[in-house]
Amino acid sequence: MANPAVLPVEKLKAAASATEPLTFRQAPHNLEAEQALLGAILVHNESLDRVSGFLSPGHFFDPLHGRIFETLAALIHAGKVATPVTVKTFFENTDPIDAQTSVPQYLGRLAANATTIINAAEYGRTIYDLATRRSLIVIGEDLVNTAYDSAVDHPPKAQIEDAESRLYTLAEANKYGQGFESFQSALTHAIHMANAAFQRSGHLSGASTGLSDLDNKLGGLQRSDLIILAGRPSMGKTALATNIAYNVAKAYKGERSANGTMETTDGGIVGFFSLEMSSEQLATRILAEQAEISSEKIRRGMIDETEFRKLSEVAAEMSRIPLFIDQTGGISIAQLSARARKLKRQHGLDLLVVDYLQLLAGSKKGGDGNRVQEITEITTGLKALAKELVVPIIALSQLSRQVENREDKRPQLSDLRESGSIEQDADVVMFVYRDEYYIERTKPAEGTPEFSDWMAKMSQASGKAEVIIGKQRHGPVGTVELSFEGQFTRFGNLARDYMLPDR
């Protein structure tokens, strides 16, 4: 038996059409604000300065208003006066607005009805915000239509990436920028930074890497810096990055500010993009380092009960540190930026690590094979992200093979692979180098005269690593020596001769 409370679809449609008039939603706009702004500029050309930093002709809903704004801006920027009289010559052949009003007449009305220039900036922001809402509507409609009608060979993942890329582009375009700030304001920020350095352990202006000699050269990891950490395979650049990331996260201390938000006072919350290794492999590395048990033994299950108990205790302690890992491979710079913003919004963020730069993709679809341009886009994007989030970003990078052809295999800035933009955009460029790796591979036959020389070289280089600072915008360059324990993939401070105990 049919439910009498349920009406057939036809009756529902008939009832709706009889009681509700058809309405159509218009895209958000405000023609009065557009007219008021244009009138203000026509009367006082200086009004353009209040909106020219963020407003463009494309932000106007009415195409004619966009053309008028473009013409006014061109005249004023050329040093000419823009009035209804000087502007009308550009619109004399334009179709009239209606039977009674030509465009030159409309310009006169805009100027005549202009009341004040005080609110010009507010009118501009209203126009700008409404244009942004219209762009969001277009992206949303395209997303819905594509989801309904997409081909079988166009997977949802590609649709999501395209939507993320378009939203990211819109977000980047929608930054007004703060413009000039007074020198007094800049001085205040500098004093705050100095005070934070005084309060922080080690008296560093940036977050401590946990490696004192490296901190002495860098002053810690500075906010808004893009730090490139480069090296040839097997030099230990991933190990050094994980060591630093763990040290920063382990030292994290925060306190609640007056406005209710958490502020970092020491260490930091760390985000780690592991594009090459899985999160499990990365965690195993850090676990081996902290528990002082070989990662190979952990992977193969070659541990006894005592070692397993130690692993469990260390893992319990490590689980409390604010270190977040994203293991997604092959993501674009736009996706990475969106995820970093989300992490900062939800949990906070004080350091971002990207392992490694060459595994990121640019935003261009299809690509024209120009990898140099793509790397340029990636490094520029990472530097912009560091400034936007006000956090240091450590990006690992490969080096070209030309290092292997030199007798002295210590890397140089010219060895950075694929693009000079890596060196250009970076605030700090560091290279990891281990002489032990190369000496070990030249082992001669035992019993020969060369073997004793080889043993002496190995003894001198064993357990040592160098971090070569090839570029630093606000500090010295040079070489920092560290200890390296290969079985634990752990870097540490190198004990000097004067620090060793007497025998």
SEVO-376283 format. One record per residue (C-alpha): y negated, z negated, x; residue number from 0; residue in one letter. Coordinates in steps of 0.2 Angstrom, whole numbers, plus 5000, padded with zeros to 4 digits. Layout:
[r [Y Z X] NUM 'A'],
...
This chain:
[r [5000 5000 5000] 0 'M'],
[r [4983 5005 5007] 1 'A'],
[r [4970 4992 5011] 2 'N'],
[r [4956 4993 4998] 3 'P'],
[r [4944 4986 5010] 4 'A'],
[r [4946 5001 5022] 5 'V'],
[r [4936 5016 5016] 6 'L'],
[r [4941 5034 5021] 7 'P'],
[r [4931 5042 5035] 8 'V'],
[r [4923 5054 5023] 9 'E'],
[r [4916 5040 5011] 10 'K'],
[r [4909 5031 5026] 11 'L'],
[r [4900 5047 5032] 12 'K'],
[r [4893 5050 5015] 13 'A'],
[r [4888 5032 5013] 14 'A'],
[r [4879 5032 5030] 15 'A'],
[r [4870 5049 5027] 16 'S'],
[r [4864 5042 5010] 17 'A'],
[r [4857 5026 5016] 18 'T'],
[r [4851 5029 5034] 19 'E'],
[r [4840 5043 5040] 20 'P'],
[r [4845 5052 5055] 21 'L'],
[r [4835 5046 5071] 22 'T'],
[r [4835 5053 5088] 23 'F'],
[r [4831 5043 5104] 24 'R'],
[r [4818 5050 5115] 25 'Q'],
[r [4819 5047 5134] 26 'A'],
[r [4808 5033 5139] 27 'P'],
[r [4790 5038 5143] 28 'H'],
[r [4772 5033 5140] 29 'N'],
[r [4760 5047 5138] 30 'L'],
[r [4745 5035 5136] 31 'E'],
[r [4748 5028 5153] 32 'A'],
[r [4749 5045 5161] 33 'E'],
[r [4733 5050 5152] 34 'Q'],
[r [4724 5034 5157] 35 'A'],
[r [4729 5036 5176] 36 'L'],
[r [4724 5055 5176] 37 'L'],
[r [4707 5050 5168] 38 'G'],
[r [4704 5036 5180] 39 'A'],
[r [4707 5048 5195] 40 'I'],
[r [4696 5061 5188] 41 'L'],
[r [4682 5049 5186] 42 'V'],
[r [4685 5039 5202] 43 'H'],
[r [4695 5049 5215] 44 'N'],
[r [4698 5033 5225] 45 'E'],
[r [4711 5028 5211] 46 'S'],
[r [4723 5040 5219] 47 'L'],
[r [4725 5029 5234] 48 'D'],
[r [4732 5015 5223] 49 'R'],
[r [4747 5026 5218] 50 'V'],
[r [4749 5039 5231] 51 'S'],
[r [4761 5029 5241] 52 'G'],
[r [4775 5029 5227] 53 'F'],
[r [4770 5041 5214] 54 'L'],
[r [4774 5060 5214] 55 'S'],
[r [4772 5074 5201] 56 'P'],
[r [4790 5073 5196] 57 'G'],
[r [4788 5055 5189] 58 'H'],
[r [4777 5061 5175] 59 'F'],
[r [4786 5064 5158] 60 'F'],
[r [4774 5078 5153] 61 'D'],
[r [4775 5093 5164] 62 'P'],
[r [4757 5097 5162] 63 'L'],
[r [4752 5079 5168] 64 'H'],
[r [4763 5082 5183] 65 'G'],
[r [4754 5098 5187] 66 'R'],
[r [4737 5090 5185] 67 'I'],
[r [4742 5075 5196] 68 'F'],
[r [4748 5087 5209] 69 'E'],
[r [4732 5097 5209] 70 'T'],
[r [4721 5082 5209] 71 'L'],
[r [4731 5075 5224] 72 'A'],
[r [4730 5091 5234] 73 'A'],
[r [4711 5092 5231] 74 'L'],
[r [4707 5074 5236] 75 'I'],
[r [4719 5075 5251] 76 'H'],
[r [4709 5090 5257] 77 'A'],
[r [4693 5080 5257] 78 'G'],
[r [4686 5088 5241] 79 'K'],
[r [4680 5080 5225] 80 'V'],
[r [4691 5082 5210] 81 'A'],
[r [4682 5082 5193] 82 'T'],
[r [4685 5091 5177] 83 'P'],
[r [4673 5105 5183] 84 'V'],
[r [4682 5108 5200] 85 'T'],
[r [4699 5106 5193] 86 'V'],
[r [4698 5118 5178] 87 'K'],
[r [4698 5134 5189] 88 'T'],
[r [4716 5130 5193] 89 'F'],
[r [4721 5129 5174] 90 'F'],
[r [4710 5143 5166] 91 'E'],
[r [4725 5155 5164] 92 'N'],
[r [4737 5141 5158] 93 'T'],
[r [4743 5142 5140] 94 'D'],
[r [4732 5131 5128] 95 'P'],
[r [4740 5114 5123] 96 'I'],
[r [4737 5119 5104] 97 'D'],
[r [4726 5131 5094] 98 'A'],
[r [4711 5120 5096] 99 'Q'],
[r [4713 5113 5114] 100 'T'],
[r [4713 5122 5131] 101 'S'],
[r [4718 5114 5147] 102 'V'],
[r [4701 5113 5154] 103 'P'],
[r [4695 5105 5138] 104 'Q'],
[r [4709 5093 5139] 105 'Y'],
[r [4704 5088 5157] 106 'L'],
[r [4686 5084 5150] 107 'G'],
[r [4694 5073 5137] 108 'R'],
[r [4704 5064 5150] 109 'L'],
[r [4689 5060 5160] 110 'A'],
[r [4678 5055 5144] 111 'A'],
[r [4692 5043 5138] 112 'N'],
[r [4694 5035 5155] 113 'A'],
[r [4689 5017 5153] 114 'T'],
[r [4693 5008 5169] 115 'T'],
[r [4701 5011 5186] 116 'I'],
[r [4706 4992 5189] 117 'I'],
[r [4723 4996 5180] 118 'N'],
[r [4726 5012 5189] 119 'A'],
[r [4740 5004 5200] 120 'A'],
[r [4748 4996 5185] 121 'E'],
[r [4748 5013 5175] 122 'Y'],
[r [4756 5021 5190] 123 'G'],
[r [4770 5008 5191] 124 'R'],
[r [4773 5010 5173] 125 'T'],
[r [4775 5029 5175] 126 'I'],
[r [4786 5026 5190] 127 'Y'],
[r [4798 5014 5182] 128 'D'],
[r [4800 5024 5166] 129 'L'],
[r [4804 5039 5177] 130 'A'],
[r [4817 5029 5186] 131 'T'],
[r [4825 5024 5169] 132 'R'],
[r [4825 5043 5164] 133 'R'],
[r [4835 5046 5181] 134 'S'],
[r [4847 5032 5177] 135 'L'],
[r [4850 5040 5160] 136 'I'],
[r [4853 5057 5167] 137 'V'],
[r [4866 5049 5180] 138 'I'],
[r [4874 5040 5166] 139 'G'],
[r [4876 5055 5154] 140 'E'],
[r [4882 5066 5168] 141 'D'],
[r [4895 5052 5172] 142 'L'],
[r [4901 5051 5154] 143 'V'],
[r [4902 5070 5152] 144 'N'],
[r [4911 5073 5169] 145 'T'],
[r [4924 5059 5164] 146 'A'],
[r [4927 5068 5147] 147 'Y'],
[r [4928 5086 5154] 148 'D'],
[r [4933 5084 5172] 149 'S'],
[r [4947 5095 5179] 150 'A'],
[r [4964 5089 5184] 151 'V'],
[r [4960 5092 5202] 152 'D'],
[r [4944 5082 5201] 153 'H'],
[r [4951 5064 5203] 154 'P'],
[r [4941 5048 5196] 155 'P'],
[r [4939 5042 5214] 156 'K'],
[r [4928 5058 5217] 157 'A'],
[r [4918 5055 5202] 158 'Q'],
[r [4915 5036 5207] 159 'I'],
[r [4909 5041 5224] 160 'E'],
[r [4898 5054 5217] 161 'D'],
[r [4890 5042 5205] 162 'A'],
[r [4888 5029 5219] 163 'E'],
[r [4880 5042 5230] 164 'S'],
[r [4867 5047 5217] 165 'R'],
[r [4863 5029 5213] 166 'L'],
[r [4861 5025 5231] 167 'Y'],
[r [4849 5040 5233] 168 'T'],
[r [4839 5034 5218] 169 'L'],
[r [4838 5016 5225] 170 'A'],
[r [4832 5023 5242] 171 'E'],
[r [4819 5034 5234] 172 'A'],
[r [4813 5019 5223] 173 'N'],
[r [4807 5008 5237] 174 'K'],
[r [4789 5007 5236] 175 'Y'],
[r [4787 4999 5253] 176 'G'],
[r [4776 4985 5257] 177 'Q'],
[r [4763 4995 5266] 178 'G'],
[r [4752 4986 5278] 179 'F'],
[r [4752 4967 5280] 180 'E'],
[r [4739 4957 5289] 181 'S'],
[r [4741 4951 5307] 182 'F'],
[r [4740 4933 5301] 183 'Q'],
[r [4755 4936 5290] 184 'S'],
[r [4765 4944 5304] 185 'A'],
[r [4760 4929 5315] 186 'L'],
[r [4767 4917 5302] 187 'T'],
[r [4783 4926 5302] 188 'H'],
[r [4784 4925 5321] 189 'A'],
[r [4780 4906 5321] 190 'I'],
[r [4794 4904 5308] 191 'H'],
[r [4806 4913 5319] 192 'M'],
[r [4801 4902 5334] 193 'A'],
[r [4804 4886 5324] 194 'N'],
[r [4821 4893 5318] 195 'A'],
[r [4826 4896 5336] 196 'A'],
[r [4820 4878 5341] 197 'F'],
[r [4831 4871 5327] 198 'Q'],
[r [4846 4881 5330] 199 'R'],
[r [4860 4876 5343] 200 'S'],
[r [4857 4884 5359] 201 'G'],
[r [4838 4887 5355] 202 'H'],
[r [4842 4906 5351] 203 'L'],
[r [4831 4916 5340] 204 'S'],
[r [4846 4925 5333] 205 'G'],
[r [4864 4920 5328] 206 'A'],
[r [4874 4915 5343] 207 'S'],
[r [4889 4926 5348] 208 'T'],
[r [4899 4911 5354] 209 'G'],
[r [4898 4918 5372] 210 'L'],
[r [4884 4909 5381] 211 'S'],
[r [4881 4922 5395] 212 'D'],
[r [4879 4936 5382] 213 'L'],
[r [4868 4925 5372] 214 'D'],
[r [4856 4922 5387] 215 'N'],
[r [4854 4941 5389] 216 'K'],
[r [4852 4945 5370] 217 'L'],
[r [4844 4929 5364] 218 'G'],
[r [4857 4929 5350] 219 'G'],
[r [4860 4943 5337] 220 'L'],
[r [4843 4947 5330] 221 'Q'],
[r [4840 4950 5312] 222 'R'],
[r [4837 4969 5307] 223 'S'],
[r [4844 4975 5324] 224 'D'],
[r [4857 4989 5325] 225 'L'],
[r [4868 4984 5339] 226 'I'],
[r [4880 4998 5346] 227 'I'],
[r [4896 4991 5354] 228 'L'],
[r [4904 5006 5363] 229 'A'],
[r [4919 5008 5375] 230 'G'],
[r [4934 5019 5379] 231 'R'],
[r [4951 5015 5370] 232 'P'],
[r [4960 4999 5376] 233 'S'],
[r [4944 4992 5383] 234 'M'],
[r [4943 4978 5369] 235 'G'],
[r [4928 4983 5359] 236 'K'],
[r [4937 4978 5343] 237 'T'],
[r [4943 4962 5350] 238 'A'],
[r [4925 4958 5356] 239 'L'],
[r [4918 4962 5339] 240 'A'],
[r [4931 4951 5330] 241 'T'],
[r [4928 4937 5342] 242 'N'],
[r [4909 4938 5339] 243 'I'],
[r [4912 4939 5320] 244 'A'],
[r [4923 4924 5320] 245 'Y'],
[r [4912 4914 5331] 246 'N'],
[r [4897 4917 5319] 247 'V'],
[r [4907 4913 5304] 248 'A'],
[r [4914 4897 5311] 249 'K'],
[r [4897 4891 5316] 250 'A'],
[r [4890 4893 5298] 251 'Y'],
[r [4879 4880 5291] 252 'K'],
[r [4868 4881 5276] 253 'G'],
[r [4857 4871 5266] 254 'E'],
[r [4850 4873 5248] 255 'R'],
[r [4831 4878 5248] 256 'S'],
[r [4818 4872 5235] 257 'A'],
[r [4821 4887 5224] 258 'N'],
[r [4840 4884 5223] 259 'G'],
[r [4846 4897 5235] 260 'T'],
[r [4857 4894 5250] 261 'M'],
[r [4848 4897 5267] 262 'E'],
[r [4858 4899 5283] 263 'T'],
[r [4853 4886 5296] 264 'T'],
[r [4866 4890 5309] 265 'D'],
[r [4880 4903 5312] 266 'G'],
[r [4881 4915 5297] 267 'G'],
[r [4891 4923 5283] 268 'I'],
[r [4899 4939 5290] 269 'V'],
[r [4905 4955 5282] 270 'G'],
[r [4917 4966 5292] 271 'F'],
[r [4921 4984 5288] 272 'F'],
[r [4938 4987 5296] 273 'S'],
[r [4939 5006 5294] 274 'L'],
[r [4953 5008 5306] 275 'E'],
[r [4964 4993 5305] 276 'M'],
[r [4970 4984 5289] 277 'S'],
[r [4964 4967 5284] 278 'S'],
[r [4981 4960 5288] 279 'E'],
[r [4981 4967 5306] 280 'Q'],
[r [4963 4961 5309] 281 'L'],
[r [4968 4943 5302] 282 'A'],
[r [4983 4943 5314] 283 'T'],
[r [4972 4947 5329] 284 'R'],
[r [4960 4933 5325] 285 'I'],
[r [4975 4921 5321] 286 'L'],
[r [4983 4925 5338] 287 'A'],
[r [4966 4922 5346] 288 'E'],
[r [4963 4905 5338] 289 'Q'],
[r [4981 4899 5339] 290 'A'],
[r [4984 4905 5357] 291 'E'],
[r [5000 4914 5352] 292 'I'],
[r [5003 4932 5356] 293 'S'],
[r [4999 4944 5342] 294 'S'],
[r [5015 4953 5346] 295 'E'],
[r [5025 4938 5344] 296 'K'],
[r [5017 4935 5327] 297 'I'],
[r [5021 4952 5321] 298 'R'],
[r [5039 4952 5327] 299 'R'],
[r [5042 4935 5320] 300 'G'],
[r [5047 4929 5338] 301 'M'],
[r [5040 4911 5336] 302 'I'],
[r [5048 4894 5335] 303 'D'],
[r [5045 4880 5322] 304 'E'],
[r [5031 4872 5333] 305 'T'],
[r [5022 4888 5334] 306 'E'],
[r [5023 4892 5316] 307 'F'],
[r [5017 4874 5312] 308 'R'],
[r [5002 4878 5323] 309 'K'],
[r [4999 4895 5315] 310 'L'],
[r [4999 4886 5298] 311 'S'],
[r [4986 4873 5303] 312 'E'],
[r [4975 4886 5311] 313 'V'],
[r [4976 4897 5296] 314 'A'],
[r [4971 4883 5284] 315 'A'],
[r [4956 4880 5295] 316 'E'],
[r [4951 4898 5296] 317 'M'],
[r [4953 4901 5277] 318 'S'],
[r [4937 4891 5275] 319 'R'],
[r [4926 4901 5285] 320 'I'],
[r [4914 4914 5277] 321 'P'],
[r [4921 4930 5284] 322 'L'],
[r [4924 4944 5272] 323 'F'],
[r [4934 4960 5276] 324 'I'],
[r [4933 4977 5268] 325 'D'],
[r [4948 4988 5274] 326 'Q'],
[r [4944 5004 5264] 327 'T'],
[r [4945 5019 5276] 328 'G'],
[r [4935 5035 5276] 329 'G'],
[r [4920 5028 5266] 330 'I'],
[r [4903 5036 5267] 331 'S'],
[r [4887 5027 5273] 332 'I'],
[r [4881 5027 5255] 333 'A'],
[r [4896 5017 5249] 334 'Q'],
[r [4895 5005 5264] 335 'L'],
[r [4877 5002 5260] 336 'S'],
[r [4881 4998 5242] 337 'A'],
[r [4895 4986 5246] 338 'R'],
[r [4885 4977 5259] 339 'A'],
[r [4871 4975 5246] 340 'R'],
[r [4884 4968 5234] 341 'K'],
[r [4891 4956 5246] 342 'L'],
[r [4874 4949 5250] 343 'K'],
[r [4870 4947 5232] 344 'R'],
[r [4886 4938 5228] 345 'Q'],
[r [4890 4928 5243] 346 'H'],
[r [4875 4930 5255] 347 'G'],
[r [4876 4940 5272] 348 'L'],
[r [4870 4936 5290] 349 'D'],
[r [4880 4948 5300] 350 'L'],
[r [4888 4965 5297] 351 'L'],
[r [4901 4973 5308] 352 'V'],
[r [4907 4991 5306] 353 'V'],
[r [4923 4996 5315] 354 'D'],
[r [4920 5010 5319] 355 'Y'],
[r [4905 5022 5317] 356 'L'],
[r [4914 5038 5319] 357 'Q'],
[r [4926 5034 5305] 358 'L'],
[r [4911 5034 5293] 359 'L'],
[r [4907 5049 5283] 360 'A'],
[r [4889 5056 5278] 361 'G'],
[r [4884 5060 5261] 362 'S'],
[r [4885 5079 5262] 363 'K'],
[r [4898 5086 5251] 364 'K'],
[r [4909 5100 5259] 365 'G'],
[r [4900 5099 5275] 366 'G'],
[r [4894 5113 5287] 367 'D'],
[r [4904 5107 5302] 368 'G'],
[r [4888 5099 5310] 369 'N'],
[r [4895 5083 5315] 370 'R'],
[r [4879 5079 5325] 371 'V'],
[r [4869 5079 5310] 372 'Q'],
[r [4881 5068 5300] 373 'E'],
[r [4881 5055 5314] 374 'I'],
[r [4862 5056 5314] 375 'T'],
[r [4862 5052 5295] 376 'E'],
[r [4875 5038 5298] 377 'I'],
[r [4865 5029 5312] 378 'T'],
[r [4849 5031 5303] 379 'T'],
[r [4857 5024 5287] 380 'G'],
[r [4864 5009 5297] 381 'L'],
[r [4847 5005 5305] 382 'K'],
[r [4838 5006 5288] 383 'A'],
[r [4852 4995 5280] 384 'L'],
[r [4849 4982 5294] 385 'A'],
[r [4830 4982 5290] 386 'K'],
[r [4833 4981 5271] 387 'E'],
[r [4846 4967 5272] 388 'L'],
[r [4837 4958 5286] 389 'V'],
[r [4853 4956 5296] 390 'V'],
[r [4860 4962 5312] 391 'P'],
[r [4873 4976 5311] 392 'I'],
[r [4886 4978 5325] 393 'I'],
[r [4893 4996 5324] 394 'A'],
[r [4907 5000 5336] 395 'L'],
[r [4907 5017 5344] 396 'S'],
[r [4919 5028 5354] 397 'Q'],
[r [4914 5036 5371] 398 'L'],
[r [4917 5054 5377] 399 'S'],
[r [4931 5058 5389] 400 'R'],
[r [4919 5062 5403] 401 'Q'],
[r [4920 5044 5408] 402 'V'],
[r [4937 5047 5414] 403 'E'],
[r [4932 5061 5426] 404 'N'],
[r [4921 5049 5436] 405 'R'],
[r [4926 5039 5451] 406 'E'],
[r [4916 5024 5444] 407 'D'],
[r [4922 5023 5426] 408 'K'],
[r [4908 5011 5420] 409 'R'],
[r [4900 5019 5405] 410 'P'],
[r [4882 5025 5403] 411 'Q'],
[r [4871 5029 5389] 412 'L'],
[r [4874 5048 5391] 413 'S'],
[r [4893 5044 5387] 414 'D'],
[r [4889 5040 5369] 415 'L'],
[r [4899 5052 5359] 416 'R'],
[r [4893 5066 5347] 417 'E'],
[r [4874 5062 5345] 418 'S'],
[r [4859 5056 5354] 419 'G'],
[r [4854 5047 5338] 420 'S'],
[r [4866 5033 5342] 421 'I'],
[r [4855 5028 5357] 422 'E'],
[r [4839 5033 5348] 423 'Q'],
[r [4842 5022 5332] 424 'D'],
[r [4850 5007 5341] 425 'A'],
[r [4840 4992 5346] 426 'D'],
[r [4854 4986 5358] 427 'V'],
[r [4868 4997 5366] 428 'V'],
[r [4882 4987 5374] 429 'M'],
[r [4897 4994 5383] 430 'F'],
[r [4914 4985 5386] 431 'V'],
[r [4922 4988 5402] 432 'Y'],
[r [4938 4981 5410] 433 'R'],
[r [4941 4987 5428] 434 'D'],
[r [4959 4979 5427] 435 'E'],
[r [4964 4992 5414] 436 'Y'],
[r [4961 5007 5427] 437 'Y'],
[r [4967 4998 5442] 438 'I'],
[r [4984 4993 5433] 439 'E'],
[r [4987 5012 5430] 440 'R'],
[r [4985 5016 5449] 441 'T'],
[r [5000 5005 5454] 442 'K'],
[r [5008 5012 5470] 443 'P'],
[r [5026 5009 5476] 444 'A'],
[r [5030 4992 5481] 445 'E'],
[r [5031 4989 5500] 446 'G'],
[r [5018 5002 5504] 447 'T'],
[r [5002 4998 5513] 448 'P'],
[r [4993 5003 5498] 449 'E'],
[r [5002 4991 5487] 450 'F'],
[r [4995 4976 5496] 451 'S'],
[r [4977 4983 5493] 452 'D'],
[r [4981 4986 5475] 453 'W'],
[r [4987 4968 5473] 454 'M'],
[r [4971 4962 5480] 455 'A'],
[r [4961 4972 5468] 456 'K'],
[r [4971 4967 5453] 457 'M'],
[r [4969 4949 5458] 458 'S'],
[r [4951 4951 5459] 459 'Q'],
[r [4949 4960 5442] 460 'A'],
[r [4963 4951 5432] 461 'S'],
[r [4957 4942 5417] 462 'G'],
[r [4939 4948 5418] 463 'K'],
[r [4928 4960 5408] 464 'A'],
[r [4911 4966 5408] 465 'E'],
[r [4898 4969 5394] 466 'V'],
[r [4885 4981 5401] 467 'I'],
[r [4869 4981 5391] 468 'I'],
[r [4862 4998 5393] 469 'G'],
[r [4848 4997 5381] 470 'K'],
[r [4838 4982 5373] 471 'Q'],
[r [4822 4985 5364] 472 'R'],
[r [4816 4967 5366] 473 'H'],
[r [4825 4960 5382] 474 'G'],
[r [4833 4964 5398] 475 'P'],
[r [4847 4976 5402] 476 'V'],
[r [4861 4972 5414] 477 'G'],
[r [4879 4966 5415] 478 'T'],
[r [4887 4951 5408] 479 'V'],
[r [4904 4945 5415] 480 'E'],
[r [4916 4938 5403] 481 'L'],
[r [4934 4932 5403] 482 'S'],
[r [4948 4942 5394] 483 'F'],
[r [4965 4935 5389] 484 'E'],
[r [4974 4951 5384] 485 'G'],
[r [4989 4942 5375] 486 'Q'],
[r [4977 4933 5363] 487 'F'],
[r [4964 4948 5363] 488 'T'],
[r [4951 4934 5366] 489 'R'],
[r [4935 4935 5376] 490 'F'],
[r [4927 4920 5383] 491 'G'],
[r [4914 4913 5395] 492 'N'],
[r [4919 4916 5413] 493 'L'],
[r [4920 4900 5423] 494 'A'],
[r [4909 4901 5438] 495 'R'],
[r [4915 4895 5455] 496 'D'],
[r [4904 4880 5454] 497 'Y'],
[r [4911 4875 5437] 498 'M'],
[r [4929 4874 5444] 499 'L'],
[r [4936 4857 5448] 500 'P'],
[r [4939 4851 5466] 501 'D'],
[r [4957 4853 5472] 502 'R'],
